[in-house]
C-alpha cells in the first residue's frame, strides 16, 4: 500500500489525519515517535526526527522519585556488592 485517500478532520483547534496501519508499517513509524513536517513545492512531507541518546545527566534530571517509587533498596546482597 503506497497511496491512500484520507479525510482531514478537526482535532481540537488543529487538523489531523489518521494513518492506516499498512502505511505506518511501510514507513517504519511507531507510537510517540517525533516527526518533522515541512512543505516542499506545496506538498506536506513528514520525516522521522532523529533523537540523540540522552546523557546520564539528562536522564537523571527527568527522574521523578514520586513517580518511580523512590530509591531502590535491596535488603540482601546481590552479586558481589559489599555494604
C-alpha positions in Angstrom: 0.0 0.0 0.0 1.6 3.2 -1.1 -1.3 5.5 -1.9 -4.4 6.2 0.1 -7.0 8.9 0.1 -7.8 10.3 3.5 -10.0 13.0 5.0 -8.6 15.8 7.1 -10.6 16.1 10.4 -10.7 18.7 13.2 -8.9 17.6 16.3 -9.4 20.4 18.9 -8.1 23.6 17.4 -5.9 21.6 15.0 -6.4 19.4 12.0 -5.4 15.7 11.8 -5.2 12.7 9.6 -5.3 9.1 10.8 -2.8 6.9 9.1 -3.6 3.3 8.1 -1.5 0.6 9.8 -0.1 -0.5 6.4 1.3 3.0 5.8 2.7 3.2 9.3 4.4 -0.2 8.9 5.8 0.7 5.4 7.2 3.9 6.7 8.5 2.1 9.9 6.8 4.6 12.2 6.0 4.0 15.8 3.8 5.4 18.6 5.2 8.6 20.2 7.9 8.9 17.5 8.8 12.5 16.8 8.5 13.6 13.1 9.3 16.8 11.3 6.7 18.2 8.9 7.8 20.6 6.1 6.1 22.0 3.0 8.0 21.3 -0.2 6.6 22.6 -3.5 3.1 22.7 -2.0 3.3 19.1 -0.6 3.4 18.2 3.1 6.4 16.0 3.8 6.8 14.1 7.0 10.2 12.8 8.1 11.3 11.0 11.3 13.2 13.3 13.7 16.4 11.6 14.8 16.9 11.9 18.5 20.2 11.6 20.2 20.5 9.4 23.2 20.2 11.5 26.3 23.2 11.8 28.6 23.2 10.4 32.1 22.8 13.9 33.4 19.7 14.5 31.2 18.2 11.2 32.2 18.8 11.9 35.9 17.2 15.3 35.6 14.0 13.7 34.3 13.9 11.2 37.2 10.9 11.7 39.5 11.2 9.7 42.7 7.4 10.0 43.5 6.5 8.7 40.1 9.1 5.9 40.0 8.7 4.7 43.6 11.7 6.4 45.2 15.1 4.8 45.5 15.6 1.1 45.0 16.7 -0.7 48.2 17.6 -4.3 48.4 17.7 -5.9 51.9 20.2 -8.6 51.0 23.4 -8.7 49.0 23.1 -9.5 45.3 26.1 -10.5 43.4 29.5 -9.1 44.7 28.2 -5.9 46.4 29.6 -5.0 49.8 27.8 -2.9 52.3 
